[in-house]
Amino acid sequence: MEEDKPQILEHAHSEFKNQNFKRAEELYTKFISSCLQSRECEDSHLAIAYNNRGQIKYLRVDFREAVEDFSSAIQSDSSFETPFYNRGLIHYRLGFFDDAKSDFQQALKLNPAFEDAKVSLKQTLLDQQHKIDRGY
């Protein structure tokens, strides 16, 4: 099964790109399980699998599980800015502005040219200030 991991990951990516999210999630889960069992996967590949599976969960509005996957992606590869951004989006949507701000700032620390993170951080700061101004 060791030789199958790269093919599983590529197949998962293909299904993800084709928006076959149920199948992609199954394949990412299979890849992640195989990696955790063998402990022989590249950290960056594991992080991408967690991040993409988290995006699928985000799309179905399963925020708790998506945050878990984004956090696992960060734990696998702390230099990968995308899961910080993705986790920040969920924190923002839930009104956890301090957590969102922290995630967006970390994404920008890792990639200062990350435009979506810049925009999201700016909006988070504005919304946080509006919340304070309204006395919440």
Buried (B, 14 or more C-beta within 10 A) or exposed (E): EEEEBEEBBEBBBEBBEEEBBEBBBBBBBBBBEBBEEEEEBBBEBBBBBBBBBBBBBBEEEBBEBBBBBBBBBBEBBBEBBBBBBBBBBBBBEEEBBEBBBBBBBBBBEBBEEBEEBBEBBEBBBEBBEEEEEEEE
